[in-house]
Amino acid sequence: MSDSYEEEFQGYTIYVEISADRYNPAYSWSICKDDVEYDTGLSFSKDDAVADAEAAVTELIKK
């Protein structure tokens, strides 16, 4: 994986990138749809960030 990642997941776009905080090595993720950001978070690894974002999408769909 490169430093940034983007995918479509169940109708939402997931974005993952290295956190801007150079003292906190983490990955920030966000989920968007139709130019609206629905959720964001931080994870310790890129794989965790993708999994966390996918879990957040799954929770949004349940509502």
URURPE-V666535 format. One record per run of one state. SS is the DSSP state (H for helix, E for strand, L for the rest). FROM is the first residue (numbers start at 1). TO is the last residue. Records with the same first field share a line. If there is no record, write none. Layout:
SS->FROM-TO  FROM-TO
This chain:
L->1-3  10-11  19-26  34-35  44-45  63-63
E->4-9  12-18  27-33  36-43
H->46-62
